Amino acid sequence: MHDLHSHRSAVEAPRVLKFHAPEIVFGQDSLVEVAHAALRLGAQRPMVVTDEGLIDTGWVAQLTLLLDEQGLAPTTWNGLTPNPKDVEIEAGHQVYQESGCDVLIAIGGGSVMDAAKGIAVLAGHGGSILDYEGVDRATRPIPPLVMVPTTSGTGADVSQFCIVTDTARSTKITILGRALVPDITVIDPRLLTTMPEWLNAATGLDALTHGIEAFVSLGHNQLTDHHALRAVTMVTSHLARTMDEPSDMTARTSMAQASLEAGLAFTNAILGATHAMSHQVGGLLDLPHGVINGVLLPHVIRFNAAADPLPYVAIAMSLALPEGRGSAEEAAQAVAARVEELARQVGVPKGLREIGVSDADIDVLATNALRDACMSTNPRQASHEEMAALFRTAL
């Protein structure tokens, strides 16, 4: 039997570890805790950031009622589209200022939570949201953030990432920094039952990608590894069940936990090539991030494993794949195959061409992917030619 960490501990010198996490409130019917969370953070006029789809589900009305009952005067803003745009975030910030808001409450998926983070950055700093691209560019205090995730996958409720679409350049920028980790996340698995099926599949594959990329990341450590592995096994065990039985609360709660564990892993270990590539495709074509990840992840696993397959042995073992007991190469290939199988099972297209990427896009996609912050922690470096070839393989 392989020692799961021998390939790492042997080569790594001891170092000081940091692990960032918000306060976490987790469980069925925990929505009632949101108003108390906002009050603890000093809210009087919270801004509720959400989208049309969430308003239609009725959750926003429930939340607003709970806020009213605690004597708060919320302003609701929903002027955003999936993959939030720079111009939308700037418009939301204007509403925040005009309404004299003090705390941000995001109820929605990754796009809603990223928009709330973007508004918070502007509330603390002013300027344009694109000014803060990169690591730790937002240095001043920002308003408190309460997150209420309604999808099981993005991890934005616990992460230090904010992803924004730059509409002028049709690309996604990454804003990264400790200041963007929300103060409190309230995870009520009931809120996952109203997701459309495609979004359930997409966000579930996003969580799977977070777990695998965080585990093999150059930034991984012993505080992130167990969260990453647990997320991978939980998504693989429970995602299909939530597709077949949307109201099965046991499976929903497991997916909510998988998303959380994946978020705790990747915000501390950072990610890799799948996300570096996916951000570019999503910026170009305005498509669901998790779907793009589902297409790319098996190819990236094979690409990384060609340089070093060893980290994938632990993943194969935790997924109980028999190849985990074989060579490291076999283990890595089996992990890629298992990911591909799950992606097919939940209805993700086979290649990027099916979602609108063409050969003509590859050069610019490769250039931008190599500039993405997530590439710095990918276990295998890539030249422009290698990155373009990887995109081609995924077509």
Salt bridges, closest charged atoms under 4 A:
GLU12 OE2 - HIS220 NE2 3.30
GLU23 OE2 - ARG40 NH2 2.45
ASP29 OD1 - ARG190 NE 3.21
GLU133 OE1 - ARG169 NH2 3.74
ASP166 OD2 - ARG169 NE 2.63
ASP188 OD2 - ARG190 NH2 2.89
ASP206 OD1 - HIS210 NE2 3.07
ASP206 OD1 - HIS275 NE2 3.38
ASP206 OD1 - HIS289 NE2 3.17
GLU213 OE1 - HIS275 ND1 2.87
ASP225 OD2 - HIS5 ND1 3.49
ASP225 OD1 - ARG8 NH1 3.31
ASP225 OD1 - HIS220 ND1 2.96
ASP248 OD2 - ARG241 NE 2.60
GLU261 OE1 - HIS227 ND1 2.55
GLU261 OE2 - ARG230 NE 2.81
ASP286 OD1 - LYS85 NZ 3.43
GLU340 OE1 - ARG302 NH2 2.87
GLU341 OE1 - ARG338 NH1 3.55
ASP359 OD2 - ARG353 NH1 2.97
ASP363 OD1 - HIS384 NE2 3.22
ASP372 OD2 - HIS279 ND1 3.04
GLU386 OE2 - ARG380 NH2 3.37
